Amino acid sequence: MSGRTDSKRFRVRRDSIPAARRHVRTVLIGWKLGGLVDDASLITRELATNVISHANGTGDYFELGLRRRNGVLILEVTDSYQWLMPELRKPADDETSGRGPVHRRRARRAVGRTAT
C-alpha cells in the first residue's frame, strides 16, 4: 500500500478545533478510511485543544499532520513555538492535571520493590 501524507496549518484559536476535525474527516474519507473518522476526530479534538490551552499566546499556528504508511495512520500536531525540554516537577496538591509522569515513576518504583 502506498503512503499518503497531508498537513494543514490552523491558527491558535478555539474555532480552529472544529475546523481541524472537519479537515481530518475530509481527508480520511478521501483516503477511503471512513471507519477511522470518529476516533481520529476525537484524537484531533484532544490534541488541538491541548495546543490551544498550552500554546495560546506563545505561537501563531499549529500544524495538523496525517500520514498513512503500511496500514498505519499517524495523526500529529505541532505548534509554532520553540519549546524548551520539559522538566519533571511535583504538582501542587490542588492541581488537576500534570500528574501522569509522577504516577508512572511511582508505579515503576513500586513494581521494582515488590519484584526484589
Buried (B, 14 or more C-beta within 10 A) or exposed (E): EEEBEBEBEBEBEEEBBEBBBEBBBEBBEEBEBEEBBEEBBEBBBEBBBEBBEBBEEEBEBBBBEBBBEEEEBEBEBBBBBEEEEEEEEEEEEEEEEEEEEEEEEEEEEEEEEEEE
